[in-house]
Amino acid sequence: MKKVIFFLMAPLLVAILFVPASSQDDMEVVDDWGFEKKQHPPAIFPHNGHNESAEIEDCRECHHIYEDGRKLEDESSEDLSCCECHDEEGSDGRPGLRKAFHVNCKGCHLERNTGPVMCGECHVR
């Protein structure tokens, strides 16, 4: 009986121990849980591959923190989901989630003249 319980509980234990350990390093699509009404599928975003090909080494380049309208240069929001600071509509001087994604991601692509900028290039059905 103890062996049966062990074999039933082992996968649960593995999930509890290792799932929280997964991070943005394993990310393959943008975390979009903050949208109540999703207009498109989440944007395809292989986090590590993107950063390697874009030669982004400083997490703060994308994971920013603002205070009183000014970007804090020594602070990073890499342990937070975008949805934790940006709600769907925007509030407290912060842009809404959709605008925040597009200004940060699409804006960088336009600035560097590389990467996808059209809806269907990121939001693949």
N, C-alpha and C positions, 0 to 999 in steps of 0.2 A: 504493500500500500504506500509506503514512504517513497519508493522508487517512482510510482505513478504520479504522486503529488509533485515530486522533484521535476519530472519530465514535463508536467503541465505548467509548473511555475517558472522553469528555467527561461523560456522565451519572454515571459513578462519581466523577469528580473533583468535580462539583457536589454529590453526596451527601456526600462526605467533608468538603467545606468548609462546607456550609450546614446539614446535619442537626444537628451538634453545636451550632450557633449557635441552634437552636430552643430555647425555654425554656418556663417556666410560662406566659409570655404567650400561647403558642399552645395551651396545654392545654385540652382539651375534656372529658376524663374524668379521674377520680382515678387516679393511678399505683398500681396494686395488685399489682405483680410480687412483693411479699413474701408473698403468700398461696399456699400449696401447694395447698390445696383451696378453690376459690372457690365460695361458696354463692350468690352473686349476681353479675350483671355489674357492672363498675366503675361507680361513681356518676358520673352526668352532672355535669360541672363546668366550665363555660366560665370559666376563671380571670379574664380581664380583665373580662368582662361582669358576673360576680359581684361583683368588687371595686368596680366603678363603681356598680352599683345598691345595694350595701351601704355605699357611701361609705367603703371601707377604703383608706386611703392608706399606712399603716405596715405593711410586710411582717411585722414582728415580731408583729403581732396574731395571725397564724396560724402563722408560721414561728418557733417559739420554741426556746430552748436552756435547759436546766436544768442546774444544777451543785449537787450536794449537796442536792437537793430544792428548790432555790430558782431561780426564773426569773431569768435574766440579762437585765436590761432593755436593755442596749446591744448584745446579740448577736442575730444572725439566722441561721436555718438555711435560708434561701431557696435556696441552691445545692445542697441535699441533698433527696433523696426521703425521704418519711416512713419508707419501708422501710429506710433506712440507719441509723436510730436505734431504730426499733420493730420487733421481730421478731413473728412470729405469736402467740406465747404470752405475751410479756412477760418481761423479765429485768432484773436490776440496778436494780430499783425503778421501771422504766419500764413503763407499761401496754402490753399487747399491741396489735398494729396495729389490729385491729377496734375495740377500746375507745378507742384514741387518736383514730381518725377520728371515732367517734361522740361522744366527750366534746368534742372540739374543734369539729366541724362542727354536729352536732345540738344540742350544748349551747349554742352561740352562737345558733342559730335559736330555741331555746326561751327563752333569755334576752332576745332582742330581740322575741320574739313574731312572728316572720316567717320565711319560708322553709320548706322541706320537713322533715318529721320522721318520716314513715312510710316504711318500707322501699321500697315501689314508687314513691315520689315521686323518689327519687334513683337507685335501681337499676332503671332501665327496661329491660325485656326486649324 
